[in-house]
Amino acid sequence: MMKDKQLNDYVDYLLGWSTQERLDSNGSWAKSIDIAMALWEERYPGTRPPAYAKLGQPPACFSGVIPPIYEGDLE
């Protein structure tokens, strides 16, 4: 089982993929990020991994609700 820090690092790795790499993955990127985020949500409901901090705020046209970034210590 991945520790919290490993899971965050994996999410960070996935978020680093370019749009073209994501498209070229033929769905494997989407499946990977879905699994990683489901694991995170199971551990820390209603939050996002710290790796999301590098993405910044969503564009002004975004009208959804974004969970806060987890600010606790990672093992």
PDB file of N, CA, C and O in Angstrom:
ATOM      1  N   MET A   1       0.842  -1.181   0.000  1.00  0.00           N
ATOM      2  CA  MET A   1       0.000   0.000   0.000  1.00  0.00           C
ATOM      3  C   MET A   1       0.887   1.244   0.000  1.00  0.00           C
ATOM      4  O   MET A   1       1.883   1.312   0.720  1.00  0.00           O
ATOM      5  N   MET A   2       0.511   2.217  -0.812  1.00  0.00           N
ATOM      6  CA  MET A   2       1.258   3.477  -0.881  1.00  0.00           C
ATOM      7  C   MET A   2       1.031   4.307   0.363  1.00  0.00           C
ATOM      8  O   MET A   2      -0.087   4.398   0.871  1.00  0.00           O
ATOM      9  N   LYS A   3       2.096   4.907   0.845  1.00  0.00           N
ATOM     10  CA  LYS A   3       1.967   5.870   1.936  1.00  0.00           C
ATOM     11  C   LYS A   3       1.439   7.178   1.346  1.00  0.00           C
ATOM     12  O   LYS A   3       1.421   7.362   0.129  1.00  0.00           O
ATOM     13  N   ASP A   4       1.013   8.073   2.224  1.00  0.00           N
ATOM     14  CA  ASP A   4       0.440   9.352   1.787  1.00  0.00           C
ATOM     15  C   ASP A   4       1.392  10.126   0.883  1.00  0.00           C
ATOM     16  O   ASP A   4       0.982  10.643  -0.157  1.00  0.00           O
ATOM     17  N   LYS A   5       2.656  10.205   1.275  1.00  0.00           N
ATOM     18  CA  LYS A   5       3.634  10.967   0.489  1.00  0.00           C
ATOM     19  C   LYS A   5       3.821  10.334  -0.888  1.00  0.00           C
ATOM     20  O   LYS A   5       3.912  11.047  -1.887  1.00  0.00           O
ATOM     21  N   GLN A   6       3.878   9.025  -0.950  1.00  0.00           N
ATOM     22  CA  GLN A   6       4.025   8.344  -2.237  1.00  0.00           C
ATOM     23  C   GLN A   6       2.811   8.614  -3.134  1.00  0.00           C
ATOM     24  O   GLN A   6       2.960   8.852  -4.333  1.00  0.00           O
ATOM     25  N   LEU A   7       1.631   8.576  -2.554  1.00  0.00           N
ATOM     26  CA  LEU A   7       0.423   8.840  -3.316  1.00  0.00           C
ATOM     27  C   LEU A   7       0.414  10.278  -3.828  1.00  0.00           C
ATOM     28  O   LEU A   7       0.067  10.521  -4.984  1.00  0.00           O
ATOM     29  N   ASN A   8       0.791  11.231  -2.981  1.00  0.00           N
ATOM     30  CA  ASN A   8       0.878  12.621  -3.404  1.00  0.00           C
ATOM     31  C   ASN A   8       1.910  12.784  -4.518  1.00  0.00           C
ATOM     32  O   ASN A   8       1.665  13.497  -5.490  1.00  0.00           O
ATOM     33  N   ASP A   9       3.051  12.132  -4.382  1.00  0.00           N
ATOM     34  CA  ASP A   9       4.090  12.205  -5.418  1.00  0.00           C
ATOM     35  C   ASP A   9       3.586  11.629  -6.739  1.00  0.00           C
ATOM     36  O   ASP A   9       3.906  12.149  -7.808  1.00  0.00           O
ATOM     37  N   TYR A  10       2.803  10.561  -6.668  1.00  0.00           N
ATOM     38  CA  TYR A  10       2.251   9.958  -7.879  1.00  0.00           C
ATOM     39  C   TYR A  10       1.249  10.904  -8.541  1.00  0.00           C
ATOM     40  O   TYR A  10       1.245  11.051  -9.763  1.00  0.00           O
ATOM     41  N   VAL A  11       0.407  11.539  -7.740  1.00  0.00           N
ATOM     42  CA  VAL A  11      -0.534  12.526  -8.285  1.00  0.00           C
ATOM     43  C   VAL A  11       0.253  13.673  -8.919  1.00  0.00           C
ATOM     44  O   VAL A  11      -0.106  14.151  -9.995  1.00  0.00           O
ATOM     45  N   ASP A  12       1.319  14.113  -8.261  1.00  0.00           N
ATOM     46  CA  ASP A  12       2.164  15.176  -8.803  1.00  0.00           C
ATOM     47  C   ASP A  12       2.727  14.766 -10.162  1.00  0.00           C
ATOM     48  O   ASP A  12       2.725  15.556 -11.106  1.00  0.00           O
ATOM     49  N   TYR A  13       3.206  13.535 -10.255  1.00  0.00           N
ATOM     50  CA  TYR A  13       3.734  13.007 -11.512  1.00  0.00           C
ATOM     51  C   TYR A  13       2.656  13.050 -12.599  1.00  0.00           C
ATOM     52  O   TYR A  13       2.916  13.501 -13.715  1.00  0.00           O
ATOM     53  N   LEU A  14       1.460  12.586 -12.276  1.00  0.00           N
ATOM     54  CA  LEU A  14       0.377  12.572 -13.259  1.00  0.00           C
ATOM     55  C   LEU A  14      -0.034  13.972 -13.685  1.00  0.00           C
ATOM     56  O   LEU A  14      -0.334  14.204 -14.857  1.00  0.00           O
ATOM     57  N   LEU A  15      -0.048  14.901 -12.746  1.00  0.00           N
ATOM     58  CA  LEU A  15      -0.414  16.282 -13.077  1.00  0.00           C
ATOM     59  C   LEU A  15       0.627  16.954 -13.960  1.00  0.00           C
ATOM     60  O   LEU A  15       0.340  17.958 -14.613  1.00  0.00           O
ATOM     61  N   GLY A  16       1.825  16.407 -13.980  1.00  0.00           N
ATOM     62  CA  GLY A  16       2.894  16.954 -14.808  1.00  0.00           C
ATOM     63  C   GLY A  16       2.812  16.565 -16.275  1.00  0.00           C
ATOM     64  O   GLY A  16       3.544  17.109 -17.101  1.00  0.00           O
ATOM     65  N   TRP A  17       1.934  15.635 -16.608  1.00  0.00           N
ATOM     66  CA  TRP A  17       1.796  15.225 -18.005  1.00  0.00           C
ATOM     67  C   TRP A  17       1.187  16.362 -18.818  1.00  0.00           C
ATOM     68  O   TRP A  17       0.301  17.074 -18.346  1.00  0.00           O
ATOM     69  N   SER A  18       1.667  16.516 -20.026  1.00  0.00           N
ATOM     70  CA  SER A  18       1.098  17.527 -20.921  1.00  0.00           C
ATOM     71  C   SER A  18      -0.259  17.050 -21.441  1.00  0.00           C
ATOM     72  O   SER A  18      -0.596  15.870 -21.350  1.00  0.00           O
ATOM     73  N   THR A  19      -1.011  17.974 -21.978  1.00  0.00           N
ATOM     74  CA  THR A  19      -2.305  17.623 -22.555  1.00  0.00           C
ATOM     75  C   THR A  19      -2.134  16.576 -23.652  1.00  0.00           C
ATOM     76  O   THR A  19      -2.929  15.641 -23.752  1.00  0.00           O
ATOM     77  N   GLN A  20      -1.112  16.730 -24.462  1.00  0.00           N
ATOM     78  CA  GLN A  20      -0.889  15.774 -25.550  1.00  0.00           C
ATOM     79  C   GLN A  20      -0.542  14.388 -25.002  1.00  0.00           C
ATOM     80  O   GLN A  20      -1.026  13.380 -25.518  1.00  0.00           O
ATOM     81  N   GLU A  21       0.287  14.333 -23.968  1.00  0.00           N
ATOM     82  CA  GLU A  21       0.624  13.037 -23.361  1.00  0.00           C
ATOM     83  C   GLU A  21      -0.628  12.364 -22.794  1.00  0.00           C
ATOM     84  O   GLU A  21      -0.787  11.148 -22.895  1.00  0.00           O
ATOM     85  N   ARG A  22      -1.503  13.157 -22.205  1.00  0.00           N
ATOM     86  CA  ARG A  22      -2.740  12.612 -21.662  1.00  0.00           C
ATOM     87  C   ARG A  22      -3.611  12.038 -22.769  1.00  0.00           C
ATOM     88  O   ARG A  22      -4.184  10.959 -22.619  1.00  0.00           O
ATOM     89  N   LEU A  23      -3.710  12.756 -23.873  1.00  0.00           N
ATOM     90  CA  LEU A  23      -4.491  12.274 -25.009  1.00  0.00           C
ATOM     91  C   LEU A  23      -3.873  11.020 -25.617  1.00  0.00           C
ATOM     92  O   LEU A  23      -4.582  10.080 -25.973  1.00  0.00           O
ATOM     93  N   ASP A  24      -2.561  11.013 -25.732  1.00  0.00           N
ATOM     94  CA  ASP A  24      -1.850   9.876 -26.319  1.00  0.00           C
ATOM     95  C   ASP A  24      -1.904   8.619 -25.452  1.00  0.00           C
ATOM     96  O   ASP A  24      -1.642   7.519 -25.937  1.00  0.00           O
ATOM     97  N   SER A  25      -2.238   8.778 -24.183  1.00  0.00           N
ATOM     98  CA  SER A  25      -2.248   7.624 -23.271  1.00  0.00           C
ATOM     99  C   SER A  25      -3.433   6.695 -23.518  1.00  0.00           C
ATOM    100  O   SER A  25      -3.512   5.620 -22.923  1.00  0.00           O
ATOM    101  N   ASN A  26      -4.343   7.097 -24.380  1.00  0.00           N
ATOM    102  CA  ASN A  26      -5.497   6.259 -24.725  1.00  0.00           C
ATOM    103  C   ASN A  26      -6.314   5.857 -23.495  1.00  0.00           C
ATOM    104  O   ASN A  26      -6.770   4.719 -23.380  1.00  0.00           O
ATOM    105  N   GLY A  27      -6.485   6.802 -22.591  1.00  0.00           N
ATOM    106  CA  GLY A  27      -7.320   6.557 -21.408  1.00  0.00           C
ATOM    107  C   GLY A  27      -6.580   6.080 -20.183  1.00  0.00           C
ATOM    108  O   GLY A  27      -7.155   6.054 -19.095  1.00  0.00           O
ATOM    109  N   SER A  28      -5.306   5.697 -20.323  1.00  0.00           N
ATOM    110  CA  SER A  28      -4.595   5.190 -19.142  1.00  0.00           C
ATOM    111  C   SER A  28      -4.299   6.292 -18.134  1.00  0.00           C
ATOM    112  O   SER A  28      -4.280   6.035 -16.930  1.00  0.00           O
ATOM    113  N   TRP A  29      -4.064   7.536 -18.614  1.00  0.00           N
ATOM    114  CA  TRP A  29      -3.845   8.634 -17.681  1.00  0.00           C
ATOM    115  C   TRP A  29      -5.111   8.873 -16.863  1.00  0.00           C
ATOM    116  O   TRP A  29      -5.046   9.027 -15.643  1.00  0.00           O
ATOM    117  N   ALA A  30      -6.239   8.902 -17.521  1.00  0.00           N
ATOM    118  CA  ALA A  30      -7.514   9.156 -16.832  1.00  0.00           C
ATOM    119  C   ALA A  30      -7.784   8.069 -15.793  1.00  0.00           C
ATOM    120  O   ALA A  30      -8.217   8.366 -14.680  1.00  0.00           O
ATOM    121  N   LYS A  31      -7.532   6.828 -16.151  1.00  0.00           N
ATOM    122  CA  LYS A  31      -7.758   5.732 -15.215  1.00  0.00           C
ATOM    123  C   LYS A  31      -6.818   5.858 -14.015  1.00  0.00           C
ATOM    124  O   LYS A  31      -7.226   5.641 -12.874  1.00  0.00           O
ATOM    125  N   SER A  32      -5.565   6.208 -14.278  1.00  0.00           N
ATOM    126  CA  SER A  32      -4.580   6.353 -13.200  1.00  0.00           C
ATOM    127  C   SER A  32      -4.943   7.482 -12.243  1.00  0.00           C
ATOM    128  O   SER A  32      -4.870   7.309 -11.027  1.00  0.00           O
ATOM    129  N   ILE A  33      -5.334   8.641 -12.785  1.00  0.00           N
ATOM    130  CA  ILE A  33      -5.668   9.767 -11.907  1.00  0.00           C
ATOM    131  C   ILE A  33      -6.958   9.479 -11.151  1.00  0.00           C
ATOM    132  O   ILE A  33      -7.097   9.885  -9.997  1.00  0.00           O
ATOM    133  N   ASP A  34      -7.900   8.788 -11.780  1.00  0.00           N
ATOM    134  CA  ASP A  34      -9.134   8.418 -11.087  1.00  0.00           C
ATOM    135  C   ASP A  34      -8.849   7.504  -9.899  1.00  0.00           C
ATOM    136  O   ASP A  34      -9.403   7.697  -8.817  1.00  0.00           O
ATOM    137  N   ILE A  35      -7.993   6.519 -10.099  1.00  0.00           N
ATOM    138  CA  ILE A  35      -7.649   5.588  -9.019  1.00  0.00           C
ATOM    139  C   ILE A  35      -6.913   6.319  -7.901  1.00  0.00           C
ATOM    140  O   ILE A  35      -7.226   6.139  -6.724  1.00  0.00           O
ATOM    141  N   ALA A  36      -5.933   7.143  -8.271  1.00  0.00           N
ATOM    142  CA  ALA A  36      -5.158   7.879  -7.276  1.00  0.00           C
ATOM    143  C   ALA A  36      -6.055   8.809  -6.461  1.00  0.00           C
ATOM    144  O   ALA A  36      -5.925   8.888  -5.239  1.00  0.00           O
ATOM    145  N   MET A  37      -6.957   9.507  -7.132  1.00  0.00           N
ATOM    146  CA  MET A  37      -7.838  10.432  -6.422  1.00  0.00           C
ATOM    147  C   MET A  37      -8.862   9.696  -5.564  1.00  0.00           C
ATOM    148  O   MET A  37      -9.248  10.191  -4.505  1.00  0.00           O
ATOM    149  N   ALA A  38      -9.302   8.532  -6.002  1.00  0.00           N
ATOM    150  CA  ALA A  38     -10.219   7.727  -5.181  1.00  0.00           C
ATOM    151  C   ALA A  38      -9.523   7.270  -3.903  1.00  0.00           C
ATOM    152  O   ALA A  38     -10.121   7.274  -2.828  1.00  0.00           O
ATOM    153  N   LEU A  39      -8.255   6.876  -4.025  1.00  0.00           N
ATOM    154  CA  LEU A  39      -7.481   6.492  -2.833  1.00  0.00           C
ATOM    155  C   LEU A  39      -7.319   7.683  -1.894  1.00  0.00           C
ATOM    156  O   LEU A  39      -7.469   7.552  -0.680  1.00  0.00           O
ATOM    157  N   TRP A  40      -7.013   8.843  -2.467  1.00  0.00           N
ATOM    158  CA  TRP A  40      -6.849  10.045  -1.645  1.00  0.00           C
ATOM    159  C   TRP A  40      -8.156  10.389  -0.939  1.00  0.00           C
ATOM    160  O   TRP A  40      -8.164  10.665   0.260  1.00  0.00           O
ATOM    161  N   GLU A  41      -9.246  10.372  -1.675  1.00  0.00           N
ATOM    162  CA  GLU A  41     -10.560  10.705  -1.121  1.00  0.00           C
ATOM    163  C   GLU A  41     -10.942   9.752   0.008  1.00  0.00           C
ATOM    164  O   GLU A  41     -11.573  10.151   0.988  1.00  0.00           O
ATOM    165  N   GLU A  42     -10.554   8.501  -0.142  1.00  0.00           N
ATOM    166  CA  GLU A  42     -10.827   7.518   0.910  1.00  0.00           C
ATOM    167  C   GLU A  42     -10.081   7.864   2.198  1.00  0.00           C
ATOM    168  O   GLU A  42     -10.606   7.684   3.296  1.00  0.00           O
ATOM    169  N   ARG A  43      -8.859   8.359   2.052  1.00  0.00           N
ATOM    170  CA  ARG A  43      -8.037   8.709   3.221  1.00  0.00           C
ATOM    171  C   ARG A  43      -8.404  10.071   3.805  1.00  0.00           C
ATOM    172  O   ARG A  43      -8.477  10.231   5.024  1.00  0.00           O
ATOM    173  N   TYR A  44      -8.631  11.034   2.945  1.00  0.00           N
ATOM    174  CA  TYR A  44      -8.865  12.418   3.371  1.00  0.00           C
ATOM    175  C   TYR A  44     -10.075  12.986   2.630  1.00  0.00           C
ATOM    176  O   TYR A  44      -9.920  13.798   1.717  1.00  0.00           O
ATOM    177  N   PRO A  45     -11.262  12.568   3.015  1.00  0.00           N
ATOM    178  CA  PRO A  45     -12.482  12.996   2.312  1.00  0.00           C
ATOM    179  C   PRO A  45     -12.594  14.519   2.202  1.00  0.00           C
ATOM    180  O   PRO A  45     -12.296  15.261   3.138  1.00  0.00           O
ATOM    181  N   GLY A  46     -13.029  14.944   1.035  1.00  0.00           N
ATOM    182  CA  GLY A  46     -13.287  16.366   0.820  1.00  0.00           C
ATOM    183  C   GLY A  46     -12.058  17.229   0.646  1.00  0.00           C
ATOM    184  O   GLY A  46     -12.143  18.451   0.761  1.00  0.00           O
ATOM    185  N   THR A  47     -10.895  16.609   0.366  1.00  0.00           N
ATOM    186  CA  THR A  47      -9.674  17.383   0.137  1.00  0.00           C
ATOM    187  C   THR A  47      -8.986  16.912  -1.142  1.00  0.00           C
ATOM    188  O   THR A  47      -9.322  15.874  -1.712  1.00  0.00           O
ATOM    189  N   ARG A  48      -8.013  17.712  -1.569  1.00  0.00           N
ATOM    190  CA  ARG A  48      -7.156  17.347  -2.702  1.00  0.00           C
ATOM    191  C   ARG A  48      -5.735  17.178  -2.194  1.00  0.00           C
ATOM    192  O   ARG A  48      -5.364  17.796  -1.197  1.00  0.00           O
ATOM    193  N   PRO A  49      -4.926  16.348  -2.861  1.00  0.00           N
ATOM    194  CA  PRO A  49      -3.533  16.184  -2.464  1.00  0.00           C
ATOM    195  C   PRO A  49      -2.762  17.505  -2.580  1.00  0.00           C
ATOM    196  O   PRO A  49      -3.107  18.349  -3.407  1.00  0.00           O
ATOM    197  N   PRO A  50      -1.731  17.686  -1.765  1.00  0.00           N
ATOM    198  CA  PRO A  50      -0.906  18.898  -1.853  1.00  0.00           C
ATOM    199  C   PRO A  50      -0.327  19.155  -3.244  1.00  0.00           C
ATOM    200  O   PRO A  50      -0.029  20.300  -3.584  1.00  0.00           O
ATOM    201  N   ALA A  51      -0.165  18.114  -4.044  1.00  0.00           N
ATOM    202  CA  ALA A  51       0.379  18.285  -5.399  1.00  0.00           C
ATOM    203  C   ALA A  51      -0.444  19.261  -6.228  1.00  0.00           C
ATOM    204  O   ALA A  51       0.079  19.881  -7.155  1.00  0.00           O
ATOM    205  N   TYR A  52      -1.715  19.403  -5.907  1.00  0.00           N
ATOM    206  CA  TYR A  52      -2.579  20.309  -6.665  1.00  0.00           C
ATOM    207  C   TYR A  52      -2.224  21.776  -6.446  1.00  0.00           C
ATOM    208  O   TYR A  52      -2.665  22.629  -7.217  1.00  0.00           O
ATOM    209  N   ALA A  53      -1.453  22.086  -5.434  1.00  0.00           N
ATOM    210  CA  ALA A  53      -1.088  23.485  -5.168  1.00  0.00           C
ATOM    211  C   ALA A  53      -0.346  24.097  -6.348  1.00  0.00           C
ATOM    212  O   ALA A  53      -0.450  25.299  -6.594  1.00  0.00           O
ATOM    213  N   LYS A  54       0.397  23.280  -7.075  1.00  0.00           N
ATOM    214  CA  LYS A  54       1.175  23.824  -8.194  1.00  0.00           C
ATOM    215  C   LYS A  54       0.299  24.262  -9.363  1.00  0.00           C
ATOM    216  O   LYS A  54       0.764  24.984 -10.245  1.00  0.00           O
ATOM    217  N   LEU A  55      -0.960  23.835  -9.381  1.00  0.00           N
ATOM    218  CA  LEU A  55      -1.844  24.201 -10.481  1.00  0.00           C
ATOM    219  C   LEU A  55      -2.440  25.591 -10.332  1.00  0.00           C
ATOM    220  O   LEU A  55      -2.898  26.180 -11.311  1.00  0.00           O
ATOM    221  N   GLY A  56      -2.435  26.115  -9.118  1.00  0.00           N
ATOM    222  CA  GLY A  56      -2.998  27.437  -8.900  1.00  0.00           C
ATOM    223  C   GLY A  56      -4.510  27.424  -8.911  1.00  0.00           C
ATOM    224  O   GLY A  56      -5.135  26.366  -8.839  1.00  0.00           O
ATOM    225  N   GLN A  57      -5.088  28.593  -9.001  1.00  0.00           N
ATOM    226  CA  GLN A  57      -6.537  28.752  -8.980  1.00  0.00           C
ATOM    227  C   GLN A  57      -7.132  28.405 -10.344  1.00  0.00           C
ATOM    228  O   GLN A  57      -6.465  28.558 -11.368  1.00  0.00           O
ATOM    229  N   PRO A  58      -8.374  27.942 -10.363  1.00  0.00           N
ATOM    230  CA  PRO A  58      -9.023  27.660 -11.647  1.00  0.00           C
ATOM    231  C   PRO A  58      -9.332  28.963 -12.382  1.00  0.00           C
ATOM    232  O   PRO A  58      -9.342  30.031 -11.770  1.00  0.00           O
ATOM    233  N   PRO A  59      -9.581  28.882 -13.677  1.00  0.00           N
ATOM    234  CA  PRO A  59      -9.919  30.093 -14.426  1.00  0.00           C
ATOM    235  C   PRO A  59     -11.222  30.712 -13.917  1.00  0.00           C
ATOM    236  O   PRO A  59     -12.045  30.027 -13.309  1.00  0.00           O
ATOM    237  N   ALA A  60     -11.399  31.986 -14.163  1.00  0.00           N
ATOM    238  CA  ALA A  60     -12.563  32.722 -13.669  1.00  0.00           C
ATOM    239  C   ALA A  60     -13.887  32.139 -14.179  1.00  0.00           C
ATOM    240  O   ALA A  60     -14.922  32.290 -13.530  1.00  0.00           O
ATOM    241  N   CYS A  61     -13.854  31.477 -15.333  1.00  0.00           N
ATOM    242  CA  CYS A  61     -15.081  30.923 -15.893  1.00  0.00           C
ATOM    243  C   CYS A  61     -15.505  29.629 -15.199  1.00  0.00           C
ATOM    244  O   CYS A  61     -16.614  29.149 -15.431  1.00  0.00           O
ATOM    245  N   PHE A  62     -14.651  29.056 -14.355  1.00  0.00           N
ATOM    246  CA  PHE A  62     -14.986  27.813 -13.667  1.00  0.00           C
ATOM    247  C   PHE A  62     -16.021  28.095 -12.590  1.00  0.00           C
ATOM    248  O   PHE A  62     -15.852  28.994 -11.766  1.00  0.00           O
ATOM    249  N   SER A  63     -17.086  27.321 -12.608  1.00  0.00           N
ATOM    250  CA  SER A  63     -18.159  27.570 -11.647  1.00  0.00           C
ATOM    251  C   SER A  63     -18.361  26.412 -10.671  1.00  0.00           C
ATOM    252  O   SER A  63     -19.305  26.432  -9.882  1.00  0.00           O
ATOM    253  N   GLY A  64     -17.498  25.416 -10.713  1.00  0.00           N
ATOM    254  CA  GLY A  64     -17.633  24.265  -9.829  1.00  0.00           C
ATOM    255  C   GLY A  64     -17.088  24.524  -8.433  1.00  0.00           C
ATOM    256  O   GLY A  64     -16.546  25.591  -8.146  1.00  0.00           O
ATOM    257  N   VAL A  65     -17.241  23.545  -7.592  1.00  0.00           N
ATOM    258  CA  VAL A  65     -16.712  23.616  -6.228  1.00  0.00           C
ATOM    259  C   VAL A  65     -15.448  22.768  -6.169  1.00  0.00           C
ATOM    260  O   VAL A  65     -15.470  21.587  -6.514  1.00  0.00           O
ATOM    261  N   ILE A  66     -14.354  23.370  -5.733  1.00  0.00           N
ATOM    262  CA  ILE A  66     -13.088  22.656  -5.643  1.00  0.00           C
ATOM    263  C   ILE A  66     -12.771  22.407  -4.176  1.00  0.00           C
ATOM    264  O   ILE A  66     -12.747  23.344  -3.378  1.00  0.00           O
ATOM    265  N   PRO A  67     -12.527  21.144  -3.811  1.00  0.00           N
ATOM    266  CA  PRO A  67     -12.167  20.858  -2.412  1.00  0.00           C
ATOM    267  C   PRO A  67     -10.848  21.534  -2.044  1.00  0.00           C
ATOM    268  O   PRO A  67      -9.993  21.740  -2.906  1.00  0.00           O
ATOM    269  N   PRO A  68     -10.685  21.877  -0.785  1.00  0.00           N
ATOM    270  CA  PRO A  68      -9.424  22.502  -0.359  1.00  0.00           C
ATOM    271  C   PRO A  68      -8.264  21.520  -0.454  1.00  0.00           C
ATOM    272  O   PRO A  68      -8.462  20.305  -0.477  1.00  0.00           O
ATOM    273  N   ILE A  69      -7.073  22.055  -0.507  1.00  0.00           N
ATOM    274  CA  ILE A  69      -5.865  21.237  -0.530  1.00  0.00           C
ATOM    275  C   ILE A  69      -5.544  20.795   0.895  1.00  0.00           C
ATOM    276  O   ILE A  69      -5.581  21.592   1.832  1.00  0.00           O
ATOM    277  N   TYR A  70      -5.233  19.523   1.034  1.00  0.00           N
ATOM    278  CA  TYR A  70      -4.902  18.968   2.345  1.00  0.00           C
ATOM    279  C   TYR A  70      -3.628  19.631   2.873  1.00  0.00           C
ATOM    280  O   TYR A  70      -2.625  19.710   2.163  1.00  0.00           O
ATOM    281  N   GLU A  71      -3.671  20.099   4.106  1.00  0.00           N
ATOM    282  CA  GLU A  71      -2.530  20.814   4.667  1.00  0.00           C
ATOM    283  C   GLU A  71      -1.870  20.068   5.825  1.00  0.00           C
ATOM    284  O   GLU A  71      -1.014  20.629   6.509  1.00  0.00           O
ATOM    285  N   GLY A  72      -2.252  18.827   6.051  1.00  0.00           N
ATOM    286  CA  GLY A  72      -1.655  18.051   7.138  1.00  0.00           C
ATOM    287  C   GLY A  72      -0.299  17.485   6.752  1.00  0.00           C
ATOM    288  O   GLY A  72       0.172  17.663   5.629  1.00  0.00           O
ATOM    289  N   ASP A  73       0.317  16.803   7.704  1.00  0.00           N
ATOM    290  CA  ASP A  73       1.599  16.153   7.451  1.00  0.00           C
ATOM    291  C   ASP A  73       1.379  14.855   6.675  1.00  0.00           C
ATOM    292  O   ASP A  73       0.408  14.139   6.917  1.00  0.00           O
ATOM    293  N   LEU A  74       2.270  14.562   5.760  1.00  0.00           N
ATOM    294  CA  LEU A  74       2.205  13.329   4.991  1.00  0.00           C
ATOM    295  C   LEU A  74       3.226  12.345   5.536  1.00  0.00           C
ATOM    296  O   LEU A  74       4.360  12.717   5.838  1.00  0.00           O
ATOM    297  N   GLU A  75       2.821  11.089   5.661  1.00  0.00           N
ATOM    298  CA  GLU A  75       3.746  10.044   6.122  1.00  0.00           C
ATOM    299  C   GLU A  75       4.624   9.594   4.997  1.00  0.00           C
ATOM    300  O   GLU A  75       5.470   8.720   5.186  1.00  0.00           O
TER     301      GLU A  75
END
